[in-house]
Amino acid sequence: MNYRDCLKDVLPYVPGRSEEEIKREYGLDKVVKIASNENPYGPTPAIGKFIGKINYEIYPDNYVTNLRENLAKELDVSQDFLLFGNGSVEIIQMISRVLLDEGDNIITELPSFSSYFSEAKIQNANIKTIRYNNEYNFNLEDMIPLIDKKTKIIYITNPNNPLGTIIESDKLEKFIKKVPSNILIVIDEAYFEFVRDEKYKSAIGLVKDYSNVCVLRTFSKAYGLAALRIGYVVADKKVITELEKVRVPFNTSSISQICAGLALKDKEFMRNSVEKIHDTIDYMYRKLDDMNIEYIKTQANFIMINLNKKSDIGAQELIKRGYIVRGGFPLMDNWVRVSISTYEDMEGFIYALKEVIK
Ligand SMILES: *Cc1c(COP(=O)(O)O)cnc(C)c1O
């Protein structure tokens, strides 16, 4: 078979290893997976009561009517400014498909989310990156000289994954003003609900004023619905119209549509989970300070920790002790990303970390 050349350079997505796999491999009773930024508190209990009660033989609502109506109201955007995906990763794929031809390029941050990179490569597009500054943050202005005629998409992850830092909203808007209006600026707000810094604002308010700005959101993180795969994009109607052309019909299931609706409604449950995660982050700061371990202050539900040794080796030592974390991020050789689980889980993690650092 003659597969496309661009695939030579594309690696399949490697998810964090499963708890069951590690239990078997190391004969452990308890394993904590803190590698994929999932939410230990799961979704609203309303979902447990609902599951099962759908017409299984009927295709899902291709227009996602109910969820669309509720989200449009909550976000104060027009209904035709929304499109749903089988996770927001699917929307990254759609965006790449409508904009990138061979030889085009995208600009993004390094490190940032791996899907931007793989989807661009699959389109035979090139990738230009800016690297973080000494505050583990990005000067977006550094992107301006990278823009050329072939630049089609700029991705900004806000908060950044894996760094956990944010771009302040006034800096973001200043940057947007400088970007030619024929380049799509994608602001990925997967962790928006976790942000505590007051200088942060969602970019959804900017979509009305700048038709080349779109915002990605997901139900996988703060709403605890990663298993059901549903996310969305807020963009100008004209952008949505093009994305609709490449969207696979019925790409979100009936169950995920209904459960996302239930999750959206139970704000109290979501805010409660976020609050618990904030308390646990503060606990982590205190412990890491006590241990004199370098970390990056986070605005998301994960934290980057400097192990002062190669991250794959450090991660392996943590896995042996039952803690699955994520290393191997570009430009972050000695760092691992640790998702914030429950307080009890993180207490155990800190104990394991003490042993590994020794
Ligand atoms: C987790 C994550 C996503 C993916 O979300 P899904 O909706 O589960 O596909 C997108 N962007 C970033 C930056 C993420 O960390």
The ligand as a Tripos MOL2 file, in Angstrom:
@<TRIPOS>MOLECULE
LIG
   15    15     1     0     0
SMALL
NO_CHARGES

@<TRIPOS>ATOM
      1 C1         -7.8940   17.8070   27.0840 C.3       1 LIG1
      2 C2         -7.6610   18.8240   26.0360 C.ar      1 LIG1
      3 C3         -8.4410   18.8770   24.8840 C.ar      1 LIG1
      4 C4         -9.2750   17.7200   24.4560 C.3       1 LIG1
      5 O1        -10.5060   17.7020   24.9250 O.3       1 LIG1
      6 P1        -11.5620   16.6390   24.3830 P.3       1 LIG1
      7 O2        -12.7920   17.4760   24.3300 O.co2     1 LIG1
      8 O3        -11.6060   15.5740   25.4100 O.co2     1 LIG1
      9 O4        -11.1660   16.1510   23.0470 O.co2     1 LIG1
     10 C5         -8.2560   19.9180   23.9880 C.ar      1 LIG1
     11 N1         -7.3200   20.8500   24.2010 N.ar      1 LIG1
     12 C6         -6.5290   20.8100   25.2700 C.ar      1 LIG1
     13 C7         -5.4930   21.8540   25.4590 C.3       1 LIG1
     14 C8         -6.6590   19.7900   26.2160 C.ar      1 LIG1
     15 O5         -5.8100   19.7220   27.2380 O.3       1 LIG1
@<TRIPOS>BOND
     1     1     2 1
     2     2     3 ar
     3     2    14 ar
     4     3     4 1
     5     3    10 ar
     6     4     5 1
     7     5     6 1
     8     6     7 2
     9     6     8 1
    10     6     9 1
    11    10    11 ar
    12    11    12 ar
    13    12    13 1
    14    12    14 ar
    15    14    15 1
@<TRIPOS>SUBSTRUCTURE
     1 LIG1         1 GROUP 0 **** ****
